[in-house]
Amino acid sequence: MPLRTIHLLGSPVLRQRGDEVPDVTDEIRTLVADLFDTMYAAEGIGLAANQVGLTQRVAVVDAGDHPRIVLINPVVVEQDGKDRAEEGCLSIPDLFGDVDRSMRIVVETTLLDGTRERYELEDLPARAVQHEIDHLDGVLFLDRLGVFKRQMLLKKWKKMRKGTTGYLQEVSPESASGS
């Protein structure tokens, strides 16, 4: 499967809410496969469609001991507990912040065969799914930080990006550097 280009902070598509997927088609199945391949090549644990420039409610997660998760039109139907932990993002490489998330969630999602399924998730898989659903809503982890921490990270981002143009990052197995 081809690797997709990742959109970086500043790309307008990252702030758009994804459109519901009416039917699971071969195009959606290909997108899911491409998302997994791109996520693995970039050494991430989750990736959403808008991170590759598409405004569809599709994301993937492979985190912790839970089998990999396909998220098509996902909805969190239960959540409890709170935990603060460090998060990063493939669309904002090399920046990290402590984010509060529910420790346990139940998410309902459409699978590749078009059926709906519920998963009960805890810890890292729950955090990663919440992070990806935020992406599908046009929300970045930076938005969940305090004002001072967010401003500090945005200042650092601008400094890191000084002299670069555009908001796209090519991904290849050879160039994956954990970002």
N, C-alpha and C positions, 0 to 999 in steps of 0.2 A: 504494500500500500504506500502511496506517496506521503511524504511528511508535509504538514501544513506549516505556513508561516505564522508565527505568533505575533499578535498585536500587543504593543507595549503601552504603558501608561501615557495618556495623551491622545490615543486613538479614540475617536468618538464612538466606535462600535462597543467599546467596553462599558459605556454608560447607557446603553440601550437595553430595554427589557426584551428578552427573546420572545418570539411568537410561538404560540402553542403549535405542536406538530399534530396535524389532523389524522395522518395515517403513517404507519411505519412502512416505508417504501425501501426499495433497494438503494436509493440515494441516501436515505437515513442510515441504513446498515453500513454503507461505505463510509459515511461521515464518522460513525462510531468507531469503525476499524481504524480510520485515519487518526482520530483523536487519541486512541490508545497508542498507536505507533509513534505519534508526535510526542505524547506525554512521556513515553519511555525513553525516546531519544533525547529529550530535554531533561531527563532525570527528575520528573515531577511525580506527584501522587494523584493529581487530578487535573482535568482540563475541560473547559466549557467551550461551546460552539462560538460564542462571541469573542473568545480569545484567539480564534482563527478567522475572525471576520464575518461570521454568520450569525444572524439574529434568529436563532431557533432554540427552543428549550431542550437542548441536548447537551449532556456532559458525561464524563466518565471519571471513575475513581478506582484506584488500586492502592489501598493503604492498610497496613496492619495485617492481621490474620484472616480478615474477611475476604472471601473471593471477590474478584473485580466486579464493579458495579456499573451498570448502564443506567443513566438517568435520562428518561424521555418524559417530558411534562411532569417532573417530580413535585410532590407536595409533602411537606412535613406535617404529619397528622397527630403526632404526640412528641412531647419533649419534656425532659426534666433534668434537674441538677444544673449546676453552673461550674465551669472550669475556665481558668485563664491559662493560655499557653501561647508560645511563639508561633507565628505563621509567617509564611512568605508566599510568593506568587510568581509563576512563570512570566506573567505580564509586567512584573515589577522586580526584575532580578536583582539579587544582592541586597534587598531591603527586607527587614523583618520587624515585627511588632507583636506585642502580647495582646491577644484578642479573647474576649469572653464569649463562650459558646455553651450550648447545652451539652451536658456530658452524655446523655442518652436521647436518641430520637427514634421515631418510627417514621420511615419515609415510604410513600406510595409512589410507584413509578411504572411506566410502561416498558415492557421488555421488547426485545428485537422481534419476537413473534406476534406482537400487538396486544398481548395480555397484560393486565395490571397485576403487580406484585407488591407486597409490603416487606420491608426489611427492618428489623430492629437492630440498631447499631449503637455502639458505645465507643468512647475514647477517640482515638485517631480516625477511624473510619467515619464516625459521626461528625467530627470536626471537619473532615475533608468534604463530606457531602454538603454540610451547611455552607462551607466556603464556595463550593461550585454552584449551589443554588443562588447564593448572593450574586455570583457572576451573571447568572441567567436573569437576575432582576436588575442588572446594571450597577451593582454595589461592589466596591472593592474593599479588601481588608483594611485599607487606610481609613475608610469611612467609619470604621468601628473603633478607632483609636481616639484617645483624648486629643484636644486641639493642639497642645504643645508638642506631643509626640508626632502627630500627623504633620505639623508644620516643619518640624525638624527633619523628618524623613523626606518630605517634598523638597526641602532645601538641598539635602544630600543628593536626591535624584537629579535635580537640575545641575548640580555640580558634576555628577558622574556623566551626565549626558551632554555637557558643554562641548560644542564643536560637532555634535552629531545631528543629523537631520532625519526626519521620518520617524514612524512609529512601528516599524516592522522588524522582526528578527527571524532570519532564516534558521531552520533547525536541520541538522544532519547528524547521523550517528557519530561521525568523526569529530564534529565540532561541539558536541554536547559537553558542557562544562559544569553541570549541576545548577544552572541558573533557572 
